[in-house]
Amino acid sequence: MLTLEMLEKMLLAAAVELEEKSKMLCELDSVAGDGDHGVTIARMAESMKNKVEAHDSANIKDLLDDLSMAFMNSNGGSAGPLWGTVFGGLADAAPEDAKEVSLEELHAMLAQAKENFEDISKAKIGDKTMVDALYPALDAGMAAEGDAKAVFAAMGKAAAEGAEKTADMVARFGRAKNVGERSLGTKDPGATSISILLTAMAGAI
């Protein structure tokens, strides 16, 4: 079972971790991008922190919806719309007015998040994008049994492993593909930020 209180605690922990590692994310992004991924992520983390601390979301669905909109409206880069799509998918499948969700409901939320993301992105595993961390994490979460702690532990582990693997990949998607072999040896910033998010959330339960 995942409660609203647990989710808020996890998101606050993730916001702190993302802000602390924003400089590192900028450094990763400077290899094949504009070098501003960490700036965007820090801005989104601040939005997440403010939204959670305001306690104006009455239930899990509302909180996820509010975060989705906040990410969508964040300025800079593609991370906002992409994260917004993931959180929007979670919200779409969350039960109405619920302050807690069961394991079965959480699995359905993760499945909807993946479906929504697949609808807007053609990126595949191996393209060196956030998908290399996101899809394995969502799949691991959907397969995990037990409680919310087990689900997020599986997701955090899968995301971290997926992000690490991107260091051995050559970018094949988005602007990063233009640098070719130069991207080899450096982790993808988008996959890394997803890994930070989910690892921090898992550690907060």
Phi and psi in degrees as GROMACS dihedral restraints (atoms count N, CA, C in turn):
[ dihedral_restraints ]
;  ai    aj    ak    al  type     phi  dphi    fc
    3     4     5     6     1  -117.3    20    10
    4     5     6     7     1   124.5    20    10
    6     7     8     9     1  -101.5    20    10
    7     8     9    10     1   162.4    20    10
    9    10    11    12     1   -59.4    20    10
   10    11    12    13     1   -41.7    20    10
   12    13    14    15     1   -62.3    20    10
   13    14    15    16     1   -42.7    20    10
   15    16    17    18     1   -62.5    20    10
   16    17    18    19     1   -44.9    20    10
   18    19    20    21     1   -62.1    20    10
   19    20    21    22     1   -42.2    20    10
   21    22    23    24     1   -62.0    20    10
   22    23    24    25     1   -43.2    20    10
   24    25    26    27     1   -61.8    20    10
   25    26    27    28     1   -42.8    20    10
   27    28    29    30     1   -65.2    20    10
   28    29    30    31     1   -41.9    20    10
   30    31    32    33     1   -68.3    20    10
   31    32    33    34     1   -37.1    20    10
   33    34    35    36     1   -64.7    20    10
   34    35    36    37     1   -41.6    20    10
   36    37    38    39     1   -62.7    20    10
   37    38    39    40     1   -40.6    20    10
   39    40    41    42     1   -66.3    20    10
   40    41    42    43     1   -39.4    20    10
   42    43    44    45     1   -60.6    20    10
   43    44    45    46     1   -43.4    20    10
   45    46    47    48     1   -61.8    20    10
   46    47    48    49     1   -46.7    20    10
   48    49    50    51     1   -64.9    20    10
   49    50    51    52     1   -41.4    20    10
   51    52    53    54     1   -65.3    20    10
   52    53    54    55     1   -41.2    20    10
   54    55    56    57     1   -64.8    20    10
   55    56    57    58     1   -40.8    20    10
   57    58    59    60     1   -65.8    20    10
   58    59    60    61     1   -30.6    20    10
   60    61    62    63     1  -103.4    20    10
   61    62    63    64     1    13.8    20    10
   63    64    65    66     1   -65.4    20    10
   64    65    66    67     1   -35.9    20    10
   66    67    68    69     1   -64.2    20    10
   67    68    69    70     1   -43.6    20    10
   69    70    71    72     1   -60.8    20    10
   70    71    72    73     1   -38.7    20    10
   72    73    74    75     1   -65.6    20    10
   73    74    75    76     1   -36.6    20    10
   75    76    77    78     1   -64.5    20    10
   76    77    78    79     1   -40.2    20    10
   78    79    80    81     1   -64.0    20    10
   79    80    81    82     1   -42.3    20    10
   81    82    83    84     1   -62.5    20    10
   82    83    84    85     1   -42.5    20    10
   84    85    86    87     1   -69.8    20    10
   85    86    87    88     1   -22.8    20    10
   87    88    89    90     1   -70.2    20    10
   88    89    90    91     1   -17.6    20    10
   90    91    92    93     1   -70.6    20    10
   91    92    93    94     1   -43.6    20    10
   93    94    95    96     1  -130.8    20    10
   94    95    96    97     1     3.7    20    10
   96    97    98    99     1  -133.9    20    10
   97    98    99   100     1  -152.7    20    10
   99   100   101   102     1   -87.0    20    10
  100   101   102   103     1    -6.7    20    10
  102   103   104   105     1    77.1    20    10
  103   104   105   106     1    15.9    20    10
  105   106   107   108     1  -116.6    20    10
  106   107   108   109     1    10.1    20    10
  108   109   110   111     1   -58.7    20    10
  109   110   111   112     1   -41.3    20    10
  111   112   113   114     1   -64.3    20    10
  112   113   114   115     1   -33.1    20    10
  114   115   116   117     1   -65.3    20    10
  115   116   117   118     1   -45.3    20    10
  117   118   119   120     1   -62.5    20    10
  118   119   120   121     1   -45.0    20    10
  120   121   122   123     1   -64.6    20    10
  121   122   123   124     1   -39.6    20    10
  123   124   125   126     1   -62.9    20    10
  124   125   126   127     1   -39.3    20    10
  126   127   128   129     1   -64.9    20    10
  127   128   129   130     1   -42.2    20    10
  129   130   131   132     1   -67.3    20    10
  130   131   132   133     1   -37.8    20    10
  132   133   134   135     1   -63.6    20    10
  133   134   135   136     1   -39.1    20    10
  135   136   137   138     1   -64.5    20    10
  136   137   138   139     1   -41.2    20    10
  138   139   140   141     1   -62.0    20    10
  139   140   141   142     1   -41.7    20    10
  141   142   143   144     1   -63.5    20    10
  142   143   144   145     1   -46.2    20    10
  144   145   146   147     1   -60.5    20    10
  145   146   147   148     1   -47.3    20    10
  147   148   149   150     1   -63.5    20    10
  148   149   150   151     1   -41.5    20    10
  150   151   152   153     1   -65.6    20    10
  151   152   153   154     1   -43.4    20    10
  153   154   155   156     1   -68.4    20    10
  154   155   156   157     1   -45.0    20    10
  156   157   158   159     1   -68.2    20    10
  157   158   159   160     1   -21.3    20    10
  159   160   161   162     1   -71.2    20    10
  160   161   162   163     1   -23.5    20    10
  162   163   164   165     1    51.4    20    10
  163   164   165   166     1    37.1    20    10
  165   166   167   168     1  -101.9    20    10
  166   167   168   169     1     9.7    20    10
  168   169   170   171     1   -99.9    20    10
  169   170   171   172     1   120.3    20    10
  171   172   173   174     1   -77.2    20    10
  172   173   174   175     1   -18.8    20    10
  174   175   176   177     1  -155.1    20    10
  175   176   177   178     1   176.4    20    10
  177   178   179   180     1   -63.2    20    10
  178   179   180   181     1   -43.5    20    10
  180   181   182   183     1   -60.6    20    10
  181   182   183   184     1   -45.8    20    10
  183   184   185   186     1   -63.0    20    10
  184   185   186   187     1   -41.9    20    10
  186   187   188   189     1   -62.2    20    10
  187   188   189   190     1   -46.4    20    10
  189   190   191   192     1   -65.5    20    10
  190   191   192   193     1   -39.1    20    10
  192   193   194   195     1   -63.3    20    10
  193   194   195   196     1   -44.6    20    10
  195   196   197   198     1   -62.6    20    10
  196   197   198   199     1   -41.4    20    10
  198   199   200   201     1   -67.3    20    10
  199   200   201   202     1   -39.3    20    10
  201   202   203   204     1   -58.1    20    10
  202   203   204   205     1   -46.7    20    10
  204   205   206   207     1   -66.0    20    10
  205   206   207   208     1   -39.2    20    10
  207   208   209   210     1   -63.1    20    10
  208   209   210   211     1   -41.8    20    10
  210   211   212   213     1   -67.5    20    10
  211   212   213   214     1   -43.1    20    10
  213   214   215   216     1   -58.6    20    10
  214   215   216   217     1   -34.9    20    10
  216   217   218   219     1   -91.8    20    10
  217   218   219   220     1     1.0    20    10
  219   220   221   222     1   -74.1    20    10
  220   221   222   223     1   141.1    20    10
  222   223   224   225     1   -84.2    20    10
  223   224   225   226     1   142.0    20    10
  225   226   227   228     1    98.8    20    10
  226   227   228   229     1   125.5    20    10
  228   229   230   231     1    69.2    20    10
  229   230   231   232     1   177.8    20    10
  231   232   233   234     1   -92.6    20    10
  232   233   234   235     1   -10.8    20    10
  234   235   236   237     1   -58.5    20    10
  235   236   237   238     1   -41.0    20    10
  237   238   239   240     1   -58.1    20    10
  238   239   240   241     1   -55.6    20    10
  240   241   242   243     1   -61.9    20    10
  241   242   243   244     1   -35.3    20    10
  243   244   245   246     1   -70.2    20    10
  244   245   246   247     1   -47.4    20    10
  246   247   248   249     1   -64.5    20    10
  247   248   249   250     1   -37.5    20    10
  249   250   251   252     1   -60.7    20    10
  250   251   252   253     1   -36.5    20    10
  252   253   254   255     1   -66.7    20    10
  253   254   255   256     1   -42.1    20    10
  255   256   257   258     1   -62.4    20    10
  256   257   258   259     1   -50.4    20    10
  258   259   260   261     1   -67.4    20    10
  259   260   261   262     1   -33.1    20    10
  261   262   263   264     1   -64.6    20    10
  262   263   264   265     1   -38.5    20    10
  264   265   266   267     1   -64.9    20    10
  265   266   267   268     1   -42.1    20    10
  267   268   269   270     1   -59.3    20    10
  268   269   270   271     1   -42.9    20    10
  270   271   272   273     1   -66.2    20    10
  271   272   273   274     1   -39.8    20    10
  273   274   275   276     1   -56.1    20    10
  274   275   276   277     1   -38.4    20    10
  276   277   278   279     1   -95.4    20    10
  277   278   279   280     1    -6.4    20    10
  279   280   281   282     1   -70.4    20    10
  280   281   282   283     1   139.5    20    10
  282   283   284   285     1   -65.2    20    10
  283   284   285   286     1   147.0    20    10
  285   286   287   288     1   -62.6    20    10
  286   287   288   289     1   135.4    20    10
  288   289   290   291     1    62.0    20    10
  289   290   291   292     1    14.3    20    10
  291   292   293   294     1   -87.2    20    10
  292   293   294   295     1   134.4    20    10
  294   295   296   297     1   -98.6    20    10
  295   296   297   298     1     3.1    20    10
  297   298   299   300     1  -154.4    20    10
  298   299   300   301     1   148.7    20    10
  300   301   302   303     1  -127.3    20    10
  301   302   303   304     1   147.4    20    10
  303   304   305   306     1   -80.0    20    10
  304   305   306   307     1   171.5    20    10
  306   307   308   309     1   -59.6    20    10
  307   308   309   310     1   -43.6    20    10
  309   310   311   312     1   -61.9    20    10
  310   311   312   313     1   -42.1    20    10
  312   313   314   315     1   -67.8    20    10
  313   314   315   316     1   -37.7    20    10
  315   316   317   318     1   -64.9    20    10
  316   317   318   319     1   -41.8    20    10
  318   319   320   321     1   -58.3    20    10
  319   320   321   322     1   -43.2    20    10
  321   322   323   324     1   -64.9    20    10
  322   323   324   325     1   -36.7    20    10
  324   325   326   327     1   -65.4    20    10
  325   326   327   328     1   -41.9    20    10
  327   328   329   330     1   -65.5    20    10
  328   329   330   331     1   -40.3    20    10
  330   331   332   333     1   -62.6    20    10
  331   332   333   334     1   -40.8    20    10
  333   334   335   336     1   -68.1    20    10
  334   335   336   337     1   -37.0    20    10
  336   337   338   339     1   -61.3    20    10
  337   338   339   340     1   -42.9    20    10
  339   340   341   342     1   -66.7    20    10
  340   341   342   343     1   -42.2    20    10
  342   343   344   345     1   -61.7    20    10
  343   344   345   346     1   -44.9    20    10
  345   346   347   348     1   -62.3    20    10
  346   347   348   349     1   -39.8    20    10
  348   349   350   351     1   -68.7    20    10
  349   350   351   352     1   -41.3    20    10
  351   352   353   354     1   -62.3    20    10
  352   353   354   355     1   -28.3    20    10
  354   355   356   357     1   -68.7    20    10
  355   356   357   358     1   -26.1    20    10
  357   358   359   360     1  -110.2    20    10
  358   359   360   361     1   -11.1    20    10
  360   361   362   363     1  -129.1    20    10
  361   362   363   364     1   135.6    20    10
  363   364   365   366     1   -93.8    20    10
  364   365   366   367     1    -0.6    20    10
  366   367   368   369     1   -62.4    20    10
  367   368   369   370     1   141.2    20    10
  369   370   371   372     1  -119.8    20    10
  370   371   372   373     1   162.4    20    10
  372   373   374   375     1   -60.5    20    10
  373   374   375   376     1   131.7    20    10
  375   376   377   378     1   103.0    20    10
  376   377   378   379     1    -9.7    20    10
  378   379   380   381     1   -82.9    20    10
  379   380   381   382     1    -5.3    20    10
  381   382   383   384     1    65.6    20    10
  382   383   384   385     1    63.3    20    10
  384   385   386   387     1  -138.4    20    10
  385   386   387   388     1  -176.6    20    10
  387   388   389   390     1   -60.7    20    10
  388   389   390   391     1   -21.4    20    10
  390   391   392   393     1   -59.4    20    10
  391   392   393   394     1   -31.6    20    10
  393   394   395   396     1   -65.7    20    10
  394   395   396   397     1   -21.8    20    10
  396   397   398   399     1  -101.4    20    10
  397   398   399   400     1   -37.5    20    10
  399   400   401   402     1   -68.6    20    10
  400   401   402   403     1   -52.1    20    10
  402   403   404   405     1   -64.7    20    10
  403   404   405   406     1   -46.0    20    10
  405   406   407   408     1   -59.9    20    10
  406   407   408   409     1   -35.6    20    10
  408   409   410   411     1   -67.0    20    10
  409   410   411   412     1   -46.7    20    10
  411   412   413   414     1   -63.4    20    10
  412   413   414   415     1   -41.8    20    10
  414   415   416   417     1   -63.2    20    10
  415   416   417   418     1   -42.3    20    10
  417   418   419   420     1   -65.1    20    10
  418   419   420   421     1   -39.4    20    10
  420   421   422   423     1   -64.8    20    10
  421   422   423   424     1   -40.6    20    10
  423   424   425   426     1   -67.2    20    10
  424   425   426   427     1   -28.4    20    10
  426   427   428   429     1   -88.0    20    10
  427   428   429   430     1   -17.1    20    10
  429   430   431   432     1   -71.6    20    10
  430   431   432   433     1   141.5    20    10
  432   433   434   435     1  -113.5    20    10
  433   434   435   436     1   167.9    20    10
  435   436   437   438     1   106.4    20    10
  436   437   438   439     1  -118.3    20    10
  438   439   440   441     1  -125.6    20    10
  439   440   441   442     1  -175.8    20    10
  441   442   443   444     1   -60.9    20    10
  442   443   444   445     1   -36.1    20    10
  444   445   446   447     1   -59.6    20    10
  445   446   447   448     1   -43.3    20    10
  447   448   449   450     1   -66.5    20    10
  448   449   450   451     1   -39.4    20    10
  450   451   452   453     1   -62.9    20    10
  451   452   453   454     1   -49.5    20    10
  453   454   455   456     1   -74.5    20    10
  454   455   456   457     1   -27.9    20    10
  456   457   458   459     1   -63.6    20    10
  457   458   459   460     1   -43.2    20    10
  459   460   461   462     1   -64.9    20    10
  460   461   462   463     1   -40.2    20    10
  462   463   464   465     1   -66.9    20    10
  463   464   465   466     1   -44.1    20    10
  465   466   467   468     1   -62.2    20    10
  466   467   468   469     1   -42.9    20    10
  468   469   470   471     1   -63.7    20    10
  469   470   471   472     1   -46.3    20    10
  471   472   473   474     1   -65.6    20    10
  472   473   474   475     1   -39.2    20    10
  474   475   476   477     1   -66.0    20    10
  475   476   477   478     1   -42.5    20    10
  477   478   479   480     1   -63.5    20    10
  478   479   480   481     1   -43.7    20    10
  480   481   482   483     1   -64.8    20    10
  481   482   483   484     1   -41.1    20    10
  483   484   485   486     1   -63.8    20    10
  484   485   486   487     1   -42.1    20    10
  486   487   488   489     1   -64.7    20    10
  487   488   489   490     1   -41.3    20    10
  489   490   491   492     1   -60.7    20    10
  490   491   492   493     1   -39.9    20    10
  492   493   494   495     1   -62.9    20    10
  493   494   495   496     1   -26.1    20    10
  495   496   497   498     1   -66.6    20    10
  496   497   498   499     1   -19.1    20    10
  498   499   500   501     1   -63.9    20    10
  499   500   501   502     1   -26.4    20    10
  501   502   503   504     1   -94.7    20    10
  502   503   504   505     1     9.8    20    10
  504   505   506   507     1  -108.4    20    10
  505   506   507   508     1   153.0    20    10
  507   508   509   510     1  -100.0    20    10
  508   509   510   511     1   129.2    20    10
  510   511   512   513     1   -59.6    20    10
  511   512   513   514     1   132.7    20    10
  513   514   515   516     1  -126.0    20    10
  514   515   516   517     1    13.2    20    10
  516   517   518   519     1  -145.4    20    10
  517   518   519   520     1   144.5    20    10
  519   520   521   522     1    69.3    20    10
  520   521   522   523     1  -165.3    20    10
  522   523   524   525     1   -64.0    20    10
  523   524   525   526     1   -28.9    20    10
  525   526   527   528     1   -60.7    20    10
  526   527   528   529     1   -26.5    20    10
  528   529   530   531     1   -64.9    20    10
  529   530   531   532     1   -20.4    20    10
  531   532   533   534     1   -69.1    20    10
  532   533   534   535     1   -20.0    20    10
  534   535   536   537     1   -91.2    20    10
  535   536   537   538     1    -7.4    20    10
  537   538   539   540     1    54.3    20    10
  538   539   540   541     1  -127.3    20    10
  540   541   542   543     1   -62.3    20    10
  541   542   543   544     1   -19.6    20    10
  543   544   545   546     1   -63.4    20    10
  544   545   546   547     1   -21.5    20    10
  546   547   548   549     1   -80.0    20    10
  547   548   549   550     1   -12.4    20    10
  549   550   551   552     1   -67.9    20    10
  550   551   552   553     1   135.0    20    10
  552   553   554   555     1    95.8    20    10
  553   554   555   556     1    -7.7    20    10
  555   556   557   558     1  -120.5    20    10
  556   557   558   559     1   133.1    20    10
  558   559   560   561     1   -67.0    20    10
  559   560   561   562     1   149.0    20    10
  561   562   563   564     1   -70.4    20    10
  562   563   564   565     1   130.8    20    10
  564   565   566   567     1   -64.7    20    10
  565   566   567   568     1   -36.7    20    10
  567   568   569   570     1   -65.6    20    10
  568   569   570   571     1   -42.7    20    10
  570   571   572   573     1   -66.0    20    10
  571   572   573   574     1   -37.3    20    10
  573   574   575   576     1   -66.9    20    10
  574   575   576   577     1   -40.6    20    10
  576   577   578   579     1   -67.3    20    10
  577   578   579   580     1   -35.9    20    10
  579   580   581   582     1   -64.3    20    10
  580   581   582   583     1   -41.0    20    10
  582   583   584   585     1   -61.9    20    10
  583   584   585   586     1   -43.5    20    10
  585   586   587   588     1   -62.0    20    10
  586   587   588   589     1   -45.9    20    10
  588   589   590   591     1   -55.3    20    10
  589   590   591   592     1   -54.4    20    10
  591   592   593   594     1   -74.9    20    10
  592   593   594   595     1   -34.1    20    10
  594   595   596   597     1   -66.0    20    10
  595   596   597   598     1   -41.7    20    10
  597   598   599   600     1   -66.6    20    10
  598   599   600   601     1   -41.4    20    10
  600   601   602   603     1   -61.8    20    10
  601   602   603   604     1   -42.7    20    10
  603   604   605   606     1   -63.7    20    10
  604   605   606   607     1   -38.2    20    10
  606   607   608   609     1   -73.7    20    10
  607   608   609   610     1   -13.2    20    10
  609   610   611   612     1   -91.2    20    10
  610   611   612   613     1    -7.1    20    10
